Amino acid sequence: MQKIVILGGGESGVGAALLAQAKGYEVFLSDKSLLRADYRQTLIKNNIAFEEGQHTEALILNATEIVKSPGIPDNAPLVQQLYAQNTPVISEIELAARYTKAKKIAITGSNGKTTTTLLVYHLLKSAGLNVGLGGNIGESFAKQVINDTFDWFVLELSSFQLDNMYNFKADVGILLNITPDHLDRYNYQFQNYVNSKFRLLQNMTATDDFIYFAENEAIQKELSYKAFSVNYLPISLEKTLEKGGFFRDGILHVKNHSATFEIEANELPIKGAHNVLNTLSAVLAAQAAGLTNAQIRTGLLSFQNASHRLELVKTHHEVQFVNDSKATNVDSVFYALGSFNDPIIWIAGGVDKGNDYTQIQALVRQKVKALVCLGKDNSKLLSFFTPIVPIIIETQDVKDAVAQARALSQPGDVVLLSPACASFDLFKNYEDRGNQFKAAVLELF
């Protein structure tokens, strides 16, 4: 009997263990940390062997194949040993894809992939298609293919998941953008990160749709010297296109195969230039799945985005309080600042990820009336923005940050939490930061 070892006991790891067991493998799960109580119970209930708080190398190095959590880097010594002895190391997505007959819409990008994934899923589901949601979001993809009841899957894929995918094939691939992120995992070489994102295209064929943002510099450069056997569907915010999606005079235009679709941007429930890009991508995917214009329009108008992504928490005395805690890099903040025409009181800060703030310098100068630094070390924000922003305040307390922002606000202003940084100095994660911000806003009023 072949032996699969699962490294990491989170949602993807436990799902992979359940699938591997269902397909007749001998399964062992190993997590260096302690397992979440519900995951531990699932493994016990299903008689799956596991360990927590340690990795027993003798058991792991003896595997036929390894399913590695995306959170474990390739340069971890144990993973390096596995590569050295030529043990296959794959992701949960790769394992799950072997066991599904469903068509797959795969979505990646440095920013916007969760919103786009949720939007595509919502469009297909509200149109009555039999569709599952997985990848970097929701329930484990592997767990859902045990019974394999869906006709379609919409999958959000991170670069870390793509790195350990080899035979997976997308029927529709969406590449939203590539900007510097997670470079610590890629030897601080941007090209390594670009290569990872382009793994989305491996195994795609001429009948598969490749939807991409044509004006993203890294994508443009890569496509200038690499050709792929796919149906190219570019998206532009600047040009009129014969095929693909474009934005002109406030209207989104989409043309895929023989289908055309149009909608005014001001009708959409999600705002901002980045959400125009996300929506154009989602509509092209929906057309590929055979949706009618009426189904697409109904789905777009009824969509609600996930929390912590330009989420309006409350409007009080004509001041909008907006939670964009998911904005953990400068590119995300660029989109957030560009989504508002009103004066902004910007709450930013946290754990710096090698940020280069020159990208947003002009926008901040034009739109930000005050900056509230919410972090343990605000030195980089202070040194860069002191000459640009008239009022800068420091705090390490989210309630104080909201109170200070409110005191600085006037009717018509936007108080925007869009941190540009990771959250781990003061919070558990970006969700915790966003939830504490929302609680502080609601408590204030």
TAPEFEN-V342412 format. One record per pair of residues at least 12 apart in sequence whose C-alpha atoms are under 8 Angstrom apart, sorted by sequence separation. I is the first residue (numbers start at 1). J is the second residue. D is the distance in whole Angstrom. If there is no record, write none. Layout:
I&J&D + I&J&D
This chain:
17&29&7 + 121&133&7 + 132&144&8 + 181&193&8 + 232&244&8 + 233&245&7 + 243&255&5 + 244&256&6 + 251&263&6 + 252&264&6 + 310&322&6 + 311&323&5 + 324&336&8 + 180&193&8 + 242&255&7 + 243&256&6 + 251&264&4 + 252&265&6 + 283&296&7 + 310&323&6 + 311&324&6 + 243&257&8 + 250&264&6 + 251&265&6 + 309&323&7 + 310&324&5 + 14&29&8 + 250&265&6 + 308&323&5 + 309&324&5 + 4&20&7 + 13&29&8 + 178&194&7 + 250&266&8 + 307&323&8 + 308&324&5 + 309&325&7 + 378&394&8 + 35&52&6 + 308&325&5 + 309&326&6 + 34&52&5 + 132&150&6 + 137&155&8 + 308&326&5 + 309&327&7 + 371&389&7 + 29&48&8 + 33&52&6 + 34&53&5 + 131&150&5 + 134&153&7 + 136&155&7 + 137&156&6 + 178&197&8 + 370&389&6 + 373&392&7 + 375&394&8 + 9&29&7 + 28&48&7 + 29&49&6 + 30&50&6 + 31&51&6 + 32&52&6 + 33&53&4 + 61&81&8 + 130&150&5 + 131&151&6 + 132&152&6 + 133&153&6 + 134&154&6 + 135&155&5 + 136&156&5 + 210&230&6 + 212&232&8 + 214&234&5 + 215&235&8 + 369&389&6 + 370&390&6 + 371&391&6 + 372&392&6 + 373&393&6 + 374&394&6 + 375&395&7 + 376&396&6 + 417&437&8 + 4&25&6 + 6&27&8 + 8&29&7 + 9&30&7 + 27&48&6 + 28&49&5 + 29&50&4 + 30&51&5 + 31&52&5 + 32&53&4 + 33&54&7 + 57&78&8 + 61&82&6 + 66&87&7 + 68&89&7 + 70&91&7 + 130&151&6 + 131&152&5 + 132&153&5 + 133&154&5 + 134&155&5 + 135&156&5 + 136&157&6 + 209&230&6 + 210&231&6 + 211&232&6 + 212&233&7 + 213&234&6 + 214&235&6 + 215&236&6 + 368&389&7 + 369&390&6 + 370&391&5 + 371&392&5 + 372&393&5 + 373&394&5 + 374&395&5 + 375&396&5 + 3&25&6 + 4&26&6 + 5&27&6 + 6&28&6 + 7&29&6 + 8&30&6 + 9&31&6 + 27&49&7 + 28&50&5 + 29&51&6 + 30&52&6 + 31&53&6 + 32&54&4 + 65&87&6 + 66&88&6 + 67&89&6 + 68&90&6 + 69&91&7 + 129&151&8 + 130&152&6 + 131&153&6 + 132&154&6 + 133&155&6 + 134&156&7 + 135&157&6 + 136&158&7 + 175&197&8 + 208&230&6 + 209&231&5 + 210&232&5 + 211&233&5 + 212&234&5 + 213&235&5 + 214&236&6 + 215&237&8 + 346&368&7 + 369&391&7 + 370&392&6 + 371&393&6 + 372&394&6 + 373&395&6 + 374&396&5 + 1&24&8 + 2&25&6 + 3&26&5 + 4&27&5 + 5&28&5 + 6&29&5 + 7&30&5 + 8&31&5 + 31&54&6 + 32&55&6 + 64&87&7 + 65&88&5 + 66&89&5 + 67&90&5 + 68&91&5 + 69&92&7 + 114&137&8 + 129&152&8 + 131&154&7 + 206&229&5 + 207&230&6 + 208&231&6 + 209&232&6 + 210&233&6 + 211&234&6 + 212&235&6 + 213&236&6 + 233&256&7 + 344&367&6 + 345&368&6 + 348&371&7 + 365&388&6 + 370&393&8 + 372&395&7 + 374&397&7 + 1&25&6 + 2&26&6 + 3&27&6 + 4&28&7 + 5&29&6 + 6&30&6 + 7&31&6 + 8&32&7 + 30&54&7 + 31&55&7 + 63&87&7 + 64&88&7 + 65&89&6 + 66&90&6 + 67&91&5 + 68&92&7 + 194&218&7 + 205&229&5 + 206&230&4 + 207&231&6 + 209&233&7 + 210&234&8 + 211&235&7 + 252&276&7 + 329&353&8 + 343&367&5 + 344&368&5 + 345&369&6 + 346&370&6 + 347&371&6 + 348&372&6 + 349&373&5 + 350&374&6 + 351&375&7 + 364&388&8 + 365&389&7 + 374&398&7 + 1&26&6 + 3&28&8 + 5&30&7 + 10&35&7 + 14&39&7 + 30&55&6 + 65&90&8 + 67&92&6 + 175&200&8 + 204&229&7 + 205&230&5 + 206&231&5 + 330&355&7 + 334&359&7 + 338&363&7 + 342&367&7 + 343&368&6 + 344&369&6 + 345&370&5 + 346&371&5 + 347&372&5 + 348&373&5 + 349&374&5 + 350&375&4 + 364&389&7 + 9&35&6 + 10&36&8 + 30&56&8 + 204&230&6 + 205&231&8 + 254&280&7 + 310&336&7 + 329&355&7 + 330&356&7 + 334&360&6 + 337&363&7 + 341&367&8 + 343&369&6 + 344&370&7 + 345&371&6 + 346&372&6 + 347&373&6 + 348&374&6 + 349&375&5 + 350&376&7 + 351&377&8 + 21&48&8 + 173&200&7 + 201&228&8 + 253&280&8 + 330&357&7 + 333&360&8 + 337&364&8 + 345&372&7 + 347&374&7 + 348&375&8 + 350&377&7 + 357&384&7 + 361&388&8 + 374&401&7 + 11&39&8 + 14&42&8 + 18&46&8 + 67&95&8 + 173&201&7 + 252&280&7 + 256&284&6 + 259&287&7 + 331&359&8 + 350&378&8 + 373&401&8 + 10&39&7 + 14&43&7 + 247&276&8 + 254&283&7 + 255&284&7 + 330&359&7 + 334&363&8 + 349&378&7 + 372&401&6 + 9&39&7 + 170&200&7 + 254&284&7 + 330&360&7 + 337&367&7 + 396&426&7 + 17&48&8 + 170&201&8 + 256&287&7 + 269&300&8 + 169&201&8 + 256&288&7 + 261&293&6 + 268&300&7 + 269&301&6 + 349&381&7 + 372&404&8 + 121&154&6 + 163&196&6 + 169&202&7 + 170&203&8 + 171&204&7 + 211&244&8 + 268&301&6 + 269&302&8 + 372&405&7 + 120&154&7 + 159&193&7 + 162&196&6 + 165&199&8 + 168&202&8 + 169&203&5 + 170&204&6 + 246&280&7 + 263&297&8 + 267&301&7 + 269&303&7 + 270&304&8 + 162&197&7 + 167&202&8 + 168&203&7 + 169&204&6 + 173&208&8 + 175&210&8 + 176&211&8 + 177&212&8 + 245&280&6 + 269&304&7 + 270&305&7 + 402&437&7 + 160&196&8 + 163&199&7 + 166&202&8 + 167&203&7 + 172&208&6 + 173&209&6 + 174&210&6 + 175&211&6 + 176&212&6 + 177&213&6 + 245&281&7 + 117&154&6 + 159&196&6 + 162&199&6 + 171&208&5 + 172&209&5 + 173&210&5 + 174&211&5 + 175&212&5 + 176&213&5 + 117&155&7 + 159&197&6 + 162&200&7 + 170&208&7 + 171&209&7 + 172&210&6 + 173&211&6 + 174&212&6 + 175&213&7 + 178&216&7 + 370&408&8 + 398&436&7 + 399&437&7 + 402&440&7 + 117&156&6 + 172&211&8 + 177&216&6 + 179&218&7 + 245&284&7 + 398&437&6 + 402&441&6 + 178&218&6 + 237&277&8 + 244&284&7 + 177&218&8 + 178&219&7 + 236&277&8 + 399&440&5 + 403&444&8 + 93&135&7 + 114&156&7 + 177&219&7 + 235&277&7 + 398&440&7 + 399&441&8 + 113&156&6 + 96&141&6 + 97&142&8 + 100&145&6 + 235&280&7 + 96&142&4 + 99&145&6 + 102&148&8 + 235&281&7 + 95&142&7 + 99&146&8 + 101&148&7 + 105&152&8 + 107&154&8 + 93&141&7 + 100&148&6 + 102&150&6 + 103&151&6 + 104&152&6 + 105&153&6 + 106&154&6 + 107&155&6 + 108&156&6 + 92&141&8 + 93&142&7 + 96&145&6 + 99&148&8 + 102&151&4 + 103&152&5 + 104&153&5 + 105&154&5 + 106&155&5 + 107&156&5 + 108&157&5 + 109&158&8 + 376&425&6 + 92&142&6 + 101&151&7 + 102&152&5 + 103&153&6 + 104&154&6 + 105&155&6 + 106&156&6 + 107&157&6 + 108&158&6 + 375&425&7 + 376&426&7 + 16&67&7 + 102&153&6 + 104&155&7 + 106&157&7 + 108&159&8 + 375&426&7 + 13&67&8 + 347&401&7 + 5&60&6 + 13&68&8 + 13&69&6 + 12&69&7 + 5&63&6 + 347&405&8 + 4&63&6 + 5&64&8 + 7&66&7 + 10&69&8 + 3&63&5 + 4&64&6 + 5&65&7 + 6&66&6 + 7&67&6 + 8&68&7 + 9&69&8 + 345&405&6 + 2&63&8 + 3&64&5 + 4&65&5 + 5&66&5 + 6&67&5 + 7&68&5 + 8&69&5 + 274&335&6 + 2&64&6 + 3&65&7 + 4&66&6 + 5&67&6 + 6&68&6 + 7&69&6 + 273&335&7 + 4&67&7 + 6&69&8 + 113&176&7 + 272&335&7 + 345&408&8 + 8&72&8 + 106&170&6 + 112&176&7 + 213&277&8 + 272&336&7 + 345&409&7 + 104&169&8 + 105&170&6 + 106&171&8 + 111&176&7 + 273&338&7 + 355&420&8 + 104&170&5 + 105&171&6 + 106&172&6 + 107&173&6 + 108&174&6 + 109&175&5 + 110&176&7 + 111&177&7 + 272&338&7 + 273&339&7 + 103&170&8 + 104&171&5 + 105&172&5 + 106&173&5 + 107&174&5 + 108&175&5 + 109&176&5 + 110&177&6 + 111&178&8 + 272&339&4 + 93&161&7 + 103&171&6 + 104&172&7 + 105&173&6 + 106&174&6 + 107&175&6 + 108&176&6 + 109&177&5 + 110&178&5 + 271&339&7 + 272&340&8 + 345&413&7 + 347&415&7 + 352&420&8 + 353&421&6 + 92&161&8 + 105&174&8 + 107&176&8 + 109&178&6 + 110&179&6 + 212&281&8 + 343&412&7 + 344&413&6 + 345&414&6 + 346&415&6 + 347&416&6 + 348&417&6 + 350&419&7 + 352&421&5 + 353&422&7 + 91&161&6 + 94&164&7 + 98&168&8 + 110&180&8 + 211&281&6 + 342&412&6 + 343&413&5 + 344&414&5 + 345&415&5 + 346&416&5 + 347&417&5 + 348&418&6 + 349&419&5 + 350&420&8 + 351&421&5 + 352&422&7 + 91&162&8 + 94&165&5 + 97&168&6 + 110&181&7 + 342&413&6 + 343&414&6 + 344&415&6 + 345&416&6 + 346&417&6 + 347&418&6 + 348&419&4 + 349&420&7 + 350&421&5 + 351&422&5 + 93&165&7 + 94&166&7 + 342&414&7 + 344&416&7 + 346&418&7 + 347&419&6 + 348&420&6 + 349&421&6 + 350&422&6 + 351&423&6 + 91&164&5 + 94&167&7 + 211&284&7 + 348&421&7 + 350&423&5 + 351&424&7 + 90&164&5 + 91&165&6 + 94&168&6 + 211&285&8 + 340&414&8 + 350&424&7 + 351&425&6 + 89&164&7 + 90&165&6 + 93&168&8 + 350&425&6 + 16&92&6 + 90&166&8 + 350&426&7 + 15&92&8 + 19&96&8 + 13&92&7 + 16&95&7 + 209&288&7 + 12&92&6 + 16&96&7 + 336&418&7 + 333&418&6 + 333&419&7 + 333&420&6 + 109&197&7 + 332&420&7 + 71&160&7 + 108&197&7 + 70&160&5 + 319&409&7 + 328&418&8 + 329&419&8 + 330&420&5 + 70&161&5 + 319&410&7 + 327&418&5 + 328&419&6 + 329&420&4 + 330&421&8 + 108&200&8 + 318&410&8 + 319&411&5 + 320&412&8 + 322&414&7 + 324&416&7 + 325&417&6 + 326&418&8 + 327&419&6 + 328&420&4 + 329&421&6 + 318&411&5 + 319&412&5 + 320&413&7 + 321&414&6 + 322&415&6 + 323&416&6 + 324&417&5 + 325&418&6 + 327&420&6 + 328&421&4 + 329&422&8 + 106&200&8 + 317&411&6 + 318&412&5 + 319&413&5 + 320&414&5 + 321&415&5 + 322&416&5 + 323&417&5 + 324&418&5 + 325&419&6 + 327&421&7 + 328&422&5 + 318&413&7 + 319&414&6 + 320&415&6 + 321&416&6 + 322&417&6 + 323&418&7 + 324&419&8 + 328&423&8 + 319&415&7 + 176&277&8 + 176&278&7 + 328&430&8 + 326&430&6 + 176&281&8 + 325&430&6 + 326&431&7 + 325&431&7 + 174&281&7 + 325&433&7 + 326&434&8 + 325&434&5 + 324&434&7 + 323&434&6 + 73&185&7 + 172&285&7 + 323&437&7 + 323&438&7 + 172&288&8 + 321&441&7 + 308&430&8 + 19&142&6 + 308&431&7 + 16&140&8 + 18&142&8 + 19&143&6 + 22&146&7 + 15&140&5 + 18&143&6 + 313&438&6 + 15&141&7 + 16&142&5 + 19&145&8 + 308&434&6 + 15&142&5 + 16&143&7 + 19&146&6 + 314&441&8 + 11&139&7 + 12&140&5 + 15&143&4 + 18&146&8 + 313&441&8 + 314&442&7 + 11&140&6 + 12&141&7 + 313&442&8 + 316&445&8 + 12&142&7 + 181&329&7 + 179&331&7 + 119&279&8 + 112&274&7 + 116&278&5 + 120&282&5 + 124&286&7 + 112&275&8 + 115&278&7 + 116&279&7 + 119&282&6 + 120&283&8 + 123&286&7 + 127&291&7 + 113&278&8 + 116&281&7 + 117&282&8 + 120&285&7 + 124&289&8 + 112&278&7 + 116&282&6 + 120&286&7 + 124&291&8 + 127&295&6 + 126&295&8 + 127&296&8 + 123&295&7 + 127&299&7 + 123&296&6 + 126&299&6 + 123&299&5 + 122&299&7 + 123&300&7 + 105&285&7 + 119&300&8 + 122&303&7 + 119&303&7 + 119&305&8 + 118&305&7 + 118&306&8 + 115&305&6 + 115&306&7 + 114&306&8 + 111&331&8 + 111&332&6
